[in-house]
Amino acid sequence: MAKAETIILNQAGITRAITRIAHEILEINRGGEGLALVGIRTGGDTLAKLICQRISEIEGVDVPLGTVDITMYRDDLAARGSLPVGKTEIPFPLDDKKVVLVDDVLFTGRTIRAAMDALMDFGRPSCIQLSVLIDRGHRELPIRADYVGRNVPTSLEEQIELLFDEDMVPVEVRLIKP
């Protein structure tokens, strides 16, 4: 049986969500001073780069940008088997920074917990905020996003897929039903 797919955000919708998130980050943090963005590989790192570019366009400041790979911090590594380990690149000190952690989809919260554990190995931020393009609910841990592109309530059987073009520009978010 074929899976039913629904486009819930097109490229223009993704762009609007990223612009709104950038404005909200700047508003809540009273500008870009002391901010740093860290994207979670894979997906969150691309969105973090786009948010960082938008902040630069809006505010005229360059916010430090990093990426974190959470593979070795996962609590389900044994169950998942062998996973490729990516590279964490945080080329600036995290100490006393307001770090905005960026991911594509927030689901159980376990990826975010792993990312926070990874960040703490690199320093002690003054705070960690969370930005996600899609929040689909079903939390298993007490984690919530500070900045959300779109809330999409789903069933446990449904999936959310973020599609990128060949230049790693996000072009669509799809809801996939079994």
Secondary structure, 3 states (H helix, E strand, C coil): CCCEEEEEEEHHHHHHHHHHHHHHHHHHCCCCCCEEEEEECCCHHHHHHHHHHHHHHHHCCCCCEEEECCHHHCCCHHHHCCCCCCCCECCCCCCCCEEEEEEEEECCCHHHHHHHHHHHCCCCCCEEEEEEEEECCCCCCCCCCCEEEEECCCCCCCEEEEEECCCCCEEEEEEEEC
